[in-house]
């Protein structure tokens, strides 16, 4: 794996100070994905989802997109369907529509 970027190191450092900050956790997951560390990025998104913060509906979309990009369509569809249901339950029509669009593109 390539050397960690300064941004990633900063996010990791910030998380050491506040490991429960869902915004930092999400940001680090995305940074891992951007840097090609897909396994860690996915693990971090899954952990964020498992912890259930209501403001992290976007984690479902990013995880689904990660699976779709790797042509892991079954996993992508499963995650996106759950994300759509969570977004609708929360009243987030925009997030639901984005995930539905991605889901439709898998067919």
SULUR-V289379 format. One record per residue. N is the residue number from 1. RES is the residue in one small letter. SS is DSSP state (H for helix, E for strand, L for the rest). PSI is psi in whole degrees, -180 to 180 (NA if undefined). Layout:
BEGIN
n=N res=RES ss=SS psi=PSI
n=N res=RES ss=SS psi=PSI
END
This chain:
BEGIN
n=1 res=x ss=L psi=146
n=2 res=x ss=L psi=164
n=3 res=x ss=L psi=144
n=4 res=x ss=L psi=142
n=5 res=x ss=L psi=158
n=6 res=x ss=H psi=-37
n=7 res=x ss=H psi=-46
n=8 res=x ss=H psi=-43
n=9 res=x ss=H psi=-40
n=10 res=x ss=H psi=-43
n=11 res=x ss=H psi=-43
n=12 res=x ss=H psi=-42
n=13 res=x ss=H psi=-45
n=14 res=x ss=H psi=-37
n=15 res=x ss=H psi=-29
n=16 res=x ss=H psi=-34
n=17 res=x ss=H psi=-33
n=18 res=x ss=L psi=80
n=19 res=x ss=L psi=-10
n=20 res=x ss=L psi=-1
n=21 res=x ss=L psi=107
n=22 res=x ss=H psi=-32
n=23 res=x ss=H psi=-45
n=24 res=x ss=H psi=-40
n=25 res=x ss=H psi=-43
n=26 res=x ss=H psi=-45
n=27 res=x ss=H psi=-41
n=28 res=x ss=H psi=-39
n=29 res=x ss=H psi=-46
n=30 res=x ss=H psi=-40
n=31 res=x ss=H psi=-40
n=32 res=x ss=H psi=-45
n=33 res=x ss=H psi=-43
n=34 res=x ss=H psi=-35
n=35 res=x ss=L psi=2
n=36 res=x ss=L psi=6
n=37 res=x ss=L psi=71
n=38 res=x ss=H psi=-43
n=39 res=x ss=H psi=-48
n=40 res=x ss=H psi=-40
n=41 res=x ss=H psi=-46
n=42 res=x ss=H psi=-44
n=43 res=x ss=H psi=-42
n=44 res=x ss=H psi=-38
n=45 res=x ss=H psi=-43
n=46 res=x ss=H psi=-40
n=47 res=x ss=H psi=-40
n=48 res=x ss=H psi=-45
n=49 res=x ss=H psi=-43
n=50 res=x ss=H psi=-34
n=51 res=x ss=H psi=-17
n=52 res=x ss=L psi=32
n=53 res=x ss=L psi=131
n=54 res=x ss=L psi=-25
n=55 res=x ss=L psi=11
n=56 res=x ss=L psi=38
n=57 res=x ss=H psi=-33
n=58 res=x ss=H psi=-23
n=59 res=x ss=H psi=-36
n=60 res=x ss=H psi=-44
n=61 res=x ss=H psi=-46
n=62 res=x ss=H psi=-39
n=63 res=x ss=H psi=-44
n=64 res=x ss=H psi=-42
n=65 res=x ss=H psi=-40
n=66 res=x ss=H psi=-44
n=67 res=x ss=H psi=-43
n=68 res=x ss=H psi=-43
n=69 res=x ss=H psi=-29
n=70 res=x ss=L psi=8
n=71 res=x ss=L psi=31
n=72 res=x ss=L psi=71
n=73 res=x ss=H psi=-35
n=74 res=x ss=H psi=-46
n=75 res=x ss=H psi=-41
n=76 res=x ss=H psi=-48
n=77 res=x ss=H psi=-43
n=78 res=x ss=H psi=-48
n=79 res=x ss=H psi=-44
n=80 res=x ss=H psi=-39
n=81 res=x ss=H psi=-43
n=82 res=x ss=H psi=-42
n=83 res=x ss=H psi=-41
n=84 res=x ss=H psi=-46
n=85 res=x ss=H psi=-43
n=86 res=x ss=H psi=-43
n=87 res=x ss=H psi=-43
n=88 res=x ss=H psi=-43
n=89 res=x ss=H psi=-33
n=90 res=x ss=H psi=-13
n=91 res=x ss=L psi=20
n=92 res=x ss=L psi=82
n=93 res=x ss=H psi=-35
n=94 res=x ss=H psi=-50
n=95 res=x ss=H psi=-41
n=96 res=x ss=H psi=-44
n=97 res=x ss=H psi=-41
n=98 res=x ss=H psi=-44
n=99 res=x ss=H psi=-36
n=100 res=x ss=H psi=-39
n=101 res=x ss=H psi=-44
n=102 res=x ss=H psi=-41
n=103 res=x ss=H psi=-44
n=104 res=x ss=H psi=-32
n=105 res=x ss=H psi=-12
n=106 res=x ss=L psi=-21
n=107 res=x ss=L psi=NA
END
